[in-house]
């Protein structure tokens, strides 16, 4: 029974007063407010995700438009950058559409932390390999530099995800 009451509280916290009736507000405004989170794009985590996506896209474009010196190294770099970009976009859209409030069966801070840990490690390896195989070609060097910059931004997200998951666990225990 206590699980049902906790679930009702999380789904009913839409900002309306407890005494409001069913038809208290216009339907169009309440449904659009529930669908998108207007505050999330201005948060630190969202801006960090946008910066990561931009640097990963620039790194991918720099490497894709250059002449390759090592096919295996740069194809690995492309795969890692695009996969990280897609996953970061998926997390961004999930938070924008408030999926963590709807899908409570997933531990969102933990899944984001694991994604950033694995993705950052793979991106660091790909950037090191790309930098070592660039042979002073400007496009490949720029791609490696933007790969390292994206790695640094992902490390910031690892720290932010770890901080959020620790805060969430400590408040749940109290």
C-alpha positions in Angstrom: 0.0 0.0 0.0 2.8 2.5 0.8 4.2 1.9 -2.7 1.0 3.0 -4.3 0.7 6.2 -2.2 4.3 7.2 -3.1 3.6 6.6 -6.7 0.4 8.7 -6.6 2.4 11.6 -5.0 5.1 11.6 -7.6 2.6 11.5 -10.5 0.3 14.2 -9.1 3.0 16.8 -8.4 2.1 18.9 -11.4 2.0 22.2 -9.5 -1.7 22.4 -9.0 -3.2 23.0 -5.6 -4.6 19.9 -3.8 -8.1 21.4 -3.6 -8.4 22.1 -7.4 -11.1 20.2 -9.2 -10.8 18.1 -12.3 -11.7 20.9 -14.7 -9.8 23.7 -12.8 -7.5 24.7 -15.7 -7.6 24.7 -19.5 -6.8 21.2 -20.8 -4.4 22.4 -23.5 -2.1 24.3 -21.1 -1.9 21.5 -18.5 -1.2 18.8 -21.0 1.5 20.8 -22.7 3.1 21.7 -19.4 3.2 18.0 -18.5 4.7 17.0 -21.8 7.8 19.3 -21.9 9.9 20.6 -19.1 10.4 24.3 -19.9 13.0 24.7 -17.1 15.3 21.8 -18.1 17.0 23.4 -21.1 18.3 26.2 -18.9 19.8 23.9 -16.3 23.5 23.2 -15.9 23.2 19.6 -16.8 21.3 20.4 -20.0 23.8 23.0 -21.1 26.6 20.6 -20.5 24.8 18.0 -22.6 24.4 20.5 -25.5 28.1 21.4 -25.2 29.0 17.7 -25.3 26.9 17.1 -28.4 28.3 20.1 -30.2 31.9 19.1 -29.5 31.3 15.5 -30.5 29.6 16.6 -33.7 32.5 18.9 -34.6 35.0 16.1 -33.8 33.1 13.7 -36.0 32.9 16.2 -38.9 36.6 17.1 -38.7 37.6 13.5 -38.9 35.0 12.5 -41.5 36.1 15.3 -43.9 39.9 14.6 -43.6 42.1 12.1 -45.4 42.7 9.2 -43.1 46.1 7.8 -42.3 44.7 4.8 -40.4 41.3 3.4 -41.3 40.8 1.3 -38.2 41.7 4.2 -35.8 39.5 6.8 -37.4 36.5 4.5 -38.0 36.7 3.6 -34.3 36.8 7.3 -33.5 33.7 7.9 -35.7 31.8 5.1 -34.1 32.6 6.2 -30.6 31.7 9.9 -31.2 28.4 9.1 -33.0 27.3 6.6 -30.3 28.1 9.0 -27.5 26.3 11.8 -29.4 23.2 9.6 -29.8 23.1 8.5 -26.2 23.6 12.0 -24.9 20.8 13.2 -27.2 18.6 10.4 -25.8 19.3 11.4 -22.2 18.6 15.1 -23.1 15.3 14.2 -24.7 14.4 11.9 -21.9 14.8 14.7 -19.4 13.2 17.2 -21.6 10.1 15.1 -22.0 10.1 14.2 -18.2 10.6 10.5 -18.7 12.4 10.0 -15.3 9.1 11.1 -13.6 7.0 8.6 -15.7 9.4 5.7 -15.9 10.3 5.2 -12.3 11.4 1.6 -12.7 14.7 2.9 -14.2 17.4 4.3 -12.0 18.1 7.4 -14.2 21.0 8.8 -12.2 22.7 5.4 -12.2 22.1 4.7 -15.9 23.4 8.2 -16.8 26.5 7.6 -14.5 27.3 4.2 -16.2 26.8 5.7 -19.6 29.2 8.6 -18.9 31.8 6.3 -17.3 31.9 3.9 -20.2 31.5 6.5 -22.9 34.2 8.8 -21.4 36.7 5.9 -21.2 36.0 4.9 -24.8 36.2 8.5 -26.0 39.5 9.0 -24.2 40.9 5.9 -25.8 39.6 6.9 -29.3 41.0 10.5 -28.9 44.5 9.2 -27.9 44.6 6.8 -30.8 43.3 9.5 -33.2 45.9 11.9 -31.9 48.8 9.4 -32.3 47.8 8.5 -35.8 47.1 12.0 -37.1 50.6 12.6 -38.6 50.1 16.4 -38.4 47.1 16.6 -40.7 45.1 19.5 -39.6 41.6 18.0 -39.8 42.6 14.9 -37.9 44.4 16.9 -35.2 41.3 19.1 -34.9 39.1 16.1 -34.5 41.4 14.7 -31.8 41.5 18.0 -30.0 37.7 18.2 -30.0 37.6 14.6 -28.9 39.7 15.5 -25.9 37.5 18.5 -25.2 34.4 16.2 -25.3 36.2 13.8 -23.0 36.7 16.6 -20.5 33.0 17.6 -20.7 32.0 14.0 -20.2 34.2 13.8 -17.1 32.3 16.9 -15.8 29.0 15.0 -16.4 30.4 11.9 -14.6 31.1 14.1 -11.6 27.6 15.7 -11.8 25.9 12.3 -12.2 27.8 10.9 -9.3 26.9 14.0 -7.2 23.2 13.6 -8.1 23.2 9.9 -7.4 24.8 10.3 -4.0 22.4 13.1 -3.0 19.5 11.0 -4.2 20.6 8.0 -2.2 21.2 10.0 1.0 17.8 11.7 0.8 16.0 8.4 0.1 17.6 6.8 3.2 16.5 9.5 5.5 
